[in-house]
Amino acid sequence: MKGKIPHLIFDFAIHLENEGYWFYNECAEKTTNEEGKAMFNFLANEESKHKEIIKNLRAKLLDDLDLDNRGIAQITSENIFAVAVKGSEISEKSDALDALNKRMYVEKESIKLYKELAKEDFPDEIKKVFNELAEGEERHLSILESEIESITETGVFREVTS
């Protein structure tokens, strides 16, 4: 087995997915446009699925692998927790474009984090999960980019398809 795996990585990833879930739910509540609501609800559901994937992997691996309490050190040196909070700040006055742009920033940071984690000296099973999470966040980013384009060009949300 390859090196030790900090259990904090799993907690950190769960935190990121919770932030996304909270953000998209709040946007869905504040949006009056039905297509926008559907898109935000879809993305919230996706973040919830990601969280469950991470929780299940963590539970499975806790018994099988040597987990320790090391920090995530270099990978989180830019403090992505602060990034997540900054990107999640929305208010009643935030318009759709502002909310989407803020979340795009966090999605990009999540992609970078998951890709960096996938390069670490972890078992292939864990690398695969982090790569899949990065791919999921890339899909979210693509959805957000399409919505920004649609709102900018037409003033309306596109219909979300999975």
KOLZALUM-49038 format. One record per atom (N, C-alpha, C): residue number from 1; residue in three letters; atom name; x, y, z. Coordinates in steps of 0.02 Angstrom, whole numbers. Layout:
! KOLZALUM-49038
   i  aa at     xx     yy     zz
 NUM ala CA      X      Y      Z
...
***
This chain:
! KOLZALUM-49038
   i  aa at     xx     yy     zz
   1 met  N     42    -60      0
   1 met CA      0      0      0
   1 met  C     44     62      0
   2 lys  N     23    111    -38
   2 lys CA     59    175    -41
   2 lys  C     45    214     23
   3 gly  N     87    263     38
   3 gly CA     86    303     99
   3 gly  C     21    311    137
   4 lys  N     26    349    190
   4 lys CA    -33    362    232
   4 lys  C    -77    415    200
   5 ile  N   -141    411    214
   5 ile CA   -190    457    186
   5 ile  C   -220    499    242
   6 pro  N   -211    564    240
   6 pro CA   -241    604    292
   6 pro  C   -318    602    288
   7 his  N   -349    583    343
   7 his CA   -423    581    343
   7 his  C   -451    650    333
   8 leu  N   -412    701    348
   8 leu CA   -436    770    339
   8 leu  C   -451    786    267
   9 ile  N   -419    751    220
   9 ile CA   -433    763    150
   9 ile  C   -506    748    136
  10 phe  N   -531    694    164
  10 phe CA   -601    675    153
  10 phe  C   -648    727    185
  11 asp  N   -631    748    246
  11 asp CA   -672    798    280
  11 asp  C   -673    863    240
  12 phe  N   -615    881    213
  12 phe CA   -609    942    174
  12 phe  C   -651    938    111
  13 ala  N   -648    882     76
  13 ala CA   -687    873     15
  13 ala  C   -762    875     30
  14 ile  N   -782    845     86
  14 ile CA   -852    846    107
  14 ile  C   -873    918    120
  15 his  N   -829    956    152
  15 his CA   -844   1027    165
  15 his  C   -855   1065    100
  16 leu  N   -812   1053     51
  16 leu CA   -820   1087    -14
  16 leu  C   -887   1071    -46
  17 glu  N   -906   1008    -44
  17 glu CA   -969    987    -74
  17 glu  C  -1028   1016    -35
  18 asn  N  -1023   1020     31
  18 asn CA  -1075   1052     71
  18 asn  C  -1083   1125     53
  19 glu  N  -1026   1160     44
  19 glu CA  -1028   1230     23
  19 glu  C  -1066   1238    -42
  20 gly  N  -1050   1193    -90
  20 gly CA  -1084   1196   -155
  20 gly  C  -1159   1184   -148
  21 tyr  N  -1176   1133   -109
  21 tyr CA  -1247   1117    -98
  21 tyr  C  -1283   1177    -68
  22 trp  N  -1254   1207    -16
  22 trp CA  -1285   1264     17
  22 trp  C  -1293   1322    -32
  23 phe  N  -1240   1336    -69
  23 phe CA  -1241   1392   -116
  23 phe  C  -1295   1383   -168
  24 tyr  N  -1297   1325   -200
  24 tyr CA  -1346   1314   -253
  24 tyr  C  -1418   1313   -226
  25 asn  N  -1428   1286   -166
  25 asn CA  -1495   1288   -136
  25 asn  C  -1516   1360   -122
  26 glu  N  -1470   1400    -96
  26 glu CA  -1487   1469    -82
  26 glu  C  -1504   1507   -146
  27 cys  N  -1465   1494   -199
  27 cys CA  -1479   1526   -264
  27 cys  C  -1547   1505   -290
  28 ala  N  -1563   1440   -283
  28 ala CA  -1628   1415   -306
  28 ala  C  -1685   1450   -269
  29 glu  N  -1676   1461   -204
  29 glu CA  -1728   1495   -165
  29 glu  C  -1737   1568   -186
  30 lys  N  -1683   1600   -204
  30 lys CA  -1685   1672   -219
  30 lys  C  -1702   1687   -292
  31 thr  N  -1697   1637   -334
  31 thr CA  -1711   1647   -405
  31 thr  C  -1786   1640   -419
  32 thr  N  -1812   1687   -458
  32 thr CA  -1883   1683   -476
  32 thr  C  -1893   1649   -543
  33 asn  N  -1840   1644   -583
  33 asn CA  -1843   1612   -648
  33 asn  C  -1845   1536   -639
  34 glu  N  -1894   1503   -670
  34 glu CA  -1903   1431   -661
  34 glu  C  -1845   1390   -689
  35 glu  N  -1818   1410   -747
  35 glu CA  -1760   1375   -775
  35 glu  C  -1700   1383   -729
  36 gly  N  -1693   1443   -701
  36 gly CA  -1638   1455   -654
  36 gly  C  -1645   1412   -592
  37 lys  N  -1706   1409   -566
  37 lys CA  -1719   1366   -507
  37 lys  C  -1701   1293   -523
  38 ala  N  -1722   1270   -581
  38 ala CA  -1708   1200   -600
  38 ala  C  -1633   1188   -605
  39 met  N  -1596   1236   -634
  39 met CA  -1524   1229   -641
  39 met  C  -1491   1226   -572
  40 phe  N  -1509   1273   -528
  40 phe CA  -1479   1275   -462
  40 phe  C  -1497   1212   -422
  41 asn  N  -1559   1189   -427
  41 asn CA  -1578   1127   -392
  41 asn  C  -1540   1067   -420
  42 phe  N  -1530   1064   -485
  42 phe CA  -1492   1010   -516
  42 phe  C  -1420   1010   -489
  43 leu  N  -1389   1069   -487
  43 leu CA  -1320   1073   -463
  43 leu  C  -1315   1057   -389
  44 ala  N  -1364   1078   -349
  44 ala CA  -1365   1061   -278
  44 ala  C  -1368    985   -269
  45 asn  N  -1410    953   -309
  45 asn CA  -1416    880   -306
  45 asn  C  -1350    847   -325
  46 glu  N  -1315    873   -375
  46 glu CA  -1250    847   -395
  46 glu  C  -1200    852   -338
  47 glu  N  -1198    910   -304
  47 glu CA  -1152    919   -248
  47 glu  C  -1168    870   -192
  48 ser  N  -1232    858   -181
  48 ser CA  -1252    809   -130
  48 ser  C  -1228    739   -147
  49 lys  N  -1232    721   -212
  49 lys CA  -1208    656   -234
  49 lys  C  -1132    650   -224
  50 his  N  -1096    704   -240
  50 his CA  -1024    704   -230
  50 his  C  -1007    693   -156
  51 lys  N  -1044    727   -113
  51 lys CA  -1032    720    -41
  51 lys  C  -1041    647    -20
  52 glu  N  -1093    615    -43
  52 glu CA  -1106    545    -25
  52 glu  C  -1051    499    -52
  53 ile  N  -1027    512   -112
  53 ile CA   -972    472   -139
  53 ile  C   -911    476    -93
  54 ile  N   -895    537    -73
  54 ile CA   -836    546    -29
  54 ile  C   -848    513     39
  55 lys  N   -907    523     67
  55 lys CA   -922    492    132
  55 lys  C   -918    416    129
  56 asn  N   -945    387     76
  56 asn CA   -943    314     68
  56 asn  C   -872    289     59
  57 leu  N   -832    325     20
  57 leu CA   -763    305     10
  57 leu  C   -724    310     76
  58 arg  N   -735    364    112
  58 arg CA   -701    373    176
  58 arg  C   -719    316    223
  59 ala  N   -783    300    228
  59 ala CA   -805    246    274
  59 ala  C   -774    179    254
  60 lys  N   -772    166    189
  60 lys CA   -744    103    165
  60 lys  C   -670     99    179
  61 leu  N   -635    154    168
  61 leu CA   -563    153    174
  61 leu  C   -537    159    245
  62 leu  N   -577    184    290
  62 leu CA   -555    192    359
  62 leu  C   -532    125    388
  63 asp  N   -565     72    370
  63 asp CA   -546      7    396
  63 asp  C   -489    -25    357
  64 asp  N   -484     -8    293
  64 asp CA   -436    -42    249
  64 asp  C   -368     -8    245
  65 leu  N   -365     57    256
  65 leu CA   -303     94    245
  65 leu  C   -279    127    309
  66 asp  N   -217    145    308
  66 asp CA   -185    178    365
  66 asp  C   -195    253    359
  67 leu  N   -246    277    391
  67 leu CA   -261    349    389
  67 leu  C   -228    382    449
  68 asp  N   -205    443    439
  68 asp CA   -176    480    495
  68 asp  C   -204    550    496
  69 asn  N   -179    591    541
  69 asn CA   -205    659    550
  69 asn  C   -162    713    519
  70 arg  N   -118    694    473
  70 arg CA    -76    746    442
  70 arg  C   -120    797    408
  71 gly  N    -96    858    405
  71 gly CA   -133    910    370
  71 gly  C   -126    901    295
  72 ile  N   -160    942    258
  72 ile CA   -157    937    185
  72 ile  C   -101    982    159
  73 ala  N    -67   1017    204
  73 ala CA     -8   1057    190
  73 ala  C    -10   1097    125
  74 gln  N     33   1080     79
  74 gln CA     42   1120     19
  74 gln  C    -21   1127    -23
  75 ile  N    -59   1074    -25
  75 ile CA   -119   1074    -68
  75 ile  C   -168   1128    -46
  76 thr  N   -173   1140     18
  76 thr CA   -221   1189     42
  76 thr  C   -187   1253     66
  77 ser  N   -125   1264     45
  77 ser CA    -89   1322     69
  77 ser  C   -123   1388     51
  78 glu  N   -162   1388     -1
  78 glu CA   -198   1449    -20
  78 glu  C   -264   1456     17
  79 asn  N   -277   1409     62
  79 asn CA   -337   1410    104
  79 asn  C   -401   1413     63
  80 ile  N   -416   1357     32
  80 ile CA   -476   1353    -10
  80 ile  C   -539   1361     31
  81 phe  N   -535   1351     99
  81 phe CA   -594   1364    140
  81 phe  C   -614   1437    133
  82 ala  N   -566   1482    135
  82 ala CA   -581   1553    126
  82 ala  C   -608   1566     56
  83 val  N   -580   1531      7
  83 val CA   -604   1538    -62
  83 val  C   -677   1517    -66
  84 ala  N   -693   1460    -34
  84 ala CA   -761   1434    -36
  84 ala  C   -810   1484     -5
  85 val  N   -790   1512     52
  85 val CA   -834   1560     86
  85 val  C   -841   1623     43
  86 lys  N   -785   1648     17
  86 lys CA   -787   1708    -25
  86 lys  C   -832   1696    -86
  87 gly  N   -825   1639   -117
  87 gly CA   -864   1625   -176
  87 gly  C   -936   1612   -162
  88 ser  N   -953   1596   -100
  88 ser CA  -1021   1579    -83
  88 ser  C  -1062   1638    -57
  89 glu  N  -1030   1695    -48
  89 glu CA  -1066   1752    -22
  89 glu  C  -1115   1778    -74
  90 ile  N  -1178   1772    -59
  90 ile CA  -1229   1801   -103
  90 ile  C  -1279   1838    -59
  91 ser  N  -1314   1883    -88
  91 ser CA  -1363   1921    -51
  91 ser  C  -1426   1927    -92
  92 glu  N  -1476   1955    -62
  92 glu CA  -1539   1966    -98
  92 glu  C  -1527   2009   -160
  93 lys  N  -1477   2053   -157
  93 lys CA  -1463   2098   -212
  93 lys  C  -1421   2067   -267
  94 ser  N  -1391   2009   -253
  94 ser CA  -1349   1977   -304
  94 ser  C  -1393   1957   -363
  95 asp  N  -1370   1975   -422
  95 asp CA  -1407   1953   -480
  95 asp  C  -1380   1885   -502
  96 ala  N  -1413   1855   -550
  96 ala CA  -1395   1787   -572
  96 ala  C  -1323   1784   -597
  97 leu  N  -1302   1833   -636
  97 leu CA  -1234   1832   -663
  97 leu  C  -1182   1836   -607
  98 asp  N  -1194   1878   -558
  98 asp CA  -1148   1884   -502
  98 asp  C  -1142   1818   -465
  99 ala  N  -1199   1787   -450
  99 ala CA  -1199   1723   -415
  99 ala  C  -1163   1669   -455
 100 leu  N  -1176   1666   -519
 100 leu CA  -1144   1616   -562
 100 leu  C  -1069   1627   -566
 101 asn  N  -1048   1689   -573
 101 asn CA   -977   1704   -577
 101 asn  C   -941   1687   -512
 102 lys  N   -972   1701   -456
 102 lys CA   -941   1684   -391
 102 lys  C   -933   1609   -385
 103 arg  N   -984   1572   -405
 103 arg CA   -979   1500   -398
 103 arg  C   -930   1470   -448
 104 met  N   -925   1500   -507
 104 met CA   -875   1475   -556
 104 met  C   -806   1476   -526
 105 tyr  N   -791   1528   -489
 105 tyr CA   -725   1533   -457
 105 tyr  C   -714   1474   -409
 106 val  N   -763   1459   -369
 106 val CA   -756   1404   -321
 106 val  C   -752   1337   -358
 107 glu  N   -792   1328   -410
 107 glu CA   -788   1266   -449
 107 glu  C   -718   1257   -478
 108 lys  N   -689   1310   -504
 108 lys CA   -621   1306   -532
 108 lys  C   -571   1286   -478
 109 glu  N   -577   1315   -419
 109 glu CA   -532   1298   -364
 109 glu  C   -542   1225   -342
 110 ser  N   -604   1202   -342
 110 ser CA   -618   1132   -324
 110 ser  C   -587   1085   -375
 111 ile  N   -592   1102   -439
 111 ile CA   -561   1062   -492
 111 ile  C   -486   1056   -480
 112 lys  N   -454   1114   -467
 112 lys CA   -382   1113   -455
 112 lys  C   -365   1069   -395
 113 leu  N   -404   1076   -341
 113 leu CA   -390   1036   -281
 113 leu  C   -396    961   -296
 114 tyr  N   -451    941   -326
 114 tyr CA   -462    869   -339
 114 tyr  C   -409    842   -386
 115 lys  N   -388    881   -436
 115 lys CA   -336    859   -482
 115 lys  C   -269    852   -445
 116 glu  N   -254    898   -400
 116 glu CA   -192    893   -361
 116 glu  C   -194    832   -316
 117 leu  N   -251    820   -285
 117 leu CA   -257    762   -241
 117 leu  C   -250    697   -281
 118 ala  N   -274    696   -342
 118 ala CA   -269    636   -385
 118 ala  C   -197    621   -404
 119 lys  N   -153    671   -399
 119 lys CA    -82    661   -415
 119 lys  C    -42    638   -355
 120 glu  N    -72    641   -296
 120 glu CA    -36    622   -235
 120 glu  C    -21    548   -233
 121 asp  N     19    528   -186
 121 asp CA     40    458   -179
 121 asp  C    -13    418   -141
 122 phe  N    -71    412   -172
 122 phe CA   -127    376   -144
 122 phe  C   -139    313   -184
 123 pro  N   -175    265   -155
 123 pro CA   -195    206   -194
 123 pro  C   -237    228   -255
 124 asp  N   -233    188   -308
 124 asp CA   -268    204   -371
 124 asp  C   -342    215   -361
 125 glu  N   -373    177   -315
 125 glu CA   -445    184   -303
 125 glu  C   -462    255   -280
 126 ile  N   -420    283   -238
 126 ile CA   -432    351   -213
 126 ile  C   -418    402   -268
 127 lys  N   -364    392   -306
 127 lys CA   -349    437   -362
 127 lys  C   -407    439   -411
 128 lys  N   -436    380   -424
 128 lys CA   -492    376   -470
 128 lys  C   -551    418   -446
 129 val  N   -566    414   -382
 129 val CA   -622    453   -354
 129 val  C   -608    528   -360
 130 phe  N   -547    549   -344
 130 phe CA   -532    620   -350
 130 phe  C   -535    643   -423
 131 asn  N   -513    601   -470
 131 asn CA   -519    619   -541
 131 asn  C   -592    624   -562
 132 glu  N   -634    578   -537
 132 glu CA   -706    581   -553
 132 glu  C   -738    643   -523
 133 leu  N   -718    662   -462
 133 leu CA   -745    723   -432
 133 leu  C   -724    784   -473
 134 ala  N   -662    785   -496
 134 ala CA   -638    841   -538
 134 ala  C   -680    844   -602
 135 glu  N   -694    786   -632
 135 glu CA   -735    785   -693
 135 glu  C   -805    810   -679
 136 gly  N   -833    792   -622
 136 gly CA   -900    816   -604
 136 gly  C   -900    892   -596
 137 glu  N   -849    918   -563
 137 glu CA   -845    991   -554
 137 glu  C   -834   1025   -622
 138 glu  N   -798    993   -667
 138 glu CA   -789   1021   -735
 138 glu  C   -856   1024   -771
 139 arg  N   -899    974   -761
 139 arg CA   -966    976   -791
 139 arg  C  -1006   1035   -761
 140 his  N  -1000   1044   -696
 140 his CA  -1035   1100   -663
 140 his  C  -1010   1166   -693
 141 leu  N   -945   1172   -701
 141 leu CA   -915   1232   -729
 141 leu  C   -942   1245   -800
 142 ser  N   -948   1193   -839
 142 ser CA   -975   1199   -907
 142 ser  C  -1047   1223   -905
 143 ile  N  -1087   1196   -859
 143 ile CA  -1156   1218   -852
 143 ile  C  -1159   1292   -834
 144 leu  N  -1117   1312   -786
 144 leu CA  -1116   1382   -765
 144 leu  C  -1095   1427   -822
 145 glu  N  -1044   1407   -860
 145 glu CA  -1022   1447   -917
 145 glu  C  -1077   1455   -968
 146 ser  N  -1114   1400   -982
 146 ser CA  -1169   1403  -1030
 146 ser  C  -1224   1450  -1005
 147 glu  N  -1238   1446   -941
 147 glu CA  -1291   1489   -913
 147 glu  C  -1271   1563   -917
 148 ile  N  -1208   1576   -901
 148 ile CA  -1184   1646   -905
 148 ile  C  -1190   1671   -977
 149 glu  N  -1170   1630  -1024
 149 glu CA  -1176   1648  -1095
 149 glu  C  -1249   1661  -1114
 150 ser  N  -1293   1617  -1092
 150 ser CA  -1364   1624  -1108
 150 ser  C  -1393   1687  -1078
 151 ile  N  -1378   1699  -1015
 151 ile CA  -1405   1758   -981
 151 ile  C  -1378   1822  -1013
 152 thr  N  -1313   1821  -1029
 152 thr CA  -1282   1879  -1060
 152 thr  C  -1313   1894  -1129
 153 glu  N  -1324   1841  -1168
 153 glu CA  -1350   1851  -1236
 153 glu  C  -1425   1861  -1239
 154 thr  N  -1462   1824  -1197
 154 thr CA  -1535   1825  -1204
 154 thr  C  -1572   1851  -1143
 155 gly  N  -1537   1854  -1087
 155 gly CA  -1569   1876  -1025
 155 gly  C  -1607   1821   -989
 156 val  N  -1604   1759  -1013
 156 val CA  -1640   1704   -981
 156 val  C  -1594   1644   -971
 157 phe  N  -1613   1601   -923
 157 phe CA  -1578   1539   -911
 157 phe  C  -1595   1489   -966
 158 arg  N  -1550   1443   -978
 158 arg CA  -1564   1387  -1022
 158 arg  C  -1596   1332   -981
 159 glu  N  -1630   1287  -1015
 159 glu CA  -1659   1229   -980
 159 glu  C  -1602   1181   -964
 160 val  N  -1601   1155   -903
 160 val CA  -1548   1110   -882
 160 val  C  -1565   1039   -902
 161 thr  N  -1516   1006   -934
 161 thr CA  -1523    935   -950
 161 thr  C  -1464    899   -920
 162 ser  N  -1474    839   -894
 162 ser CA  -1419    803   -862
 162 ser  C  -1377    769   -910
***
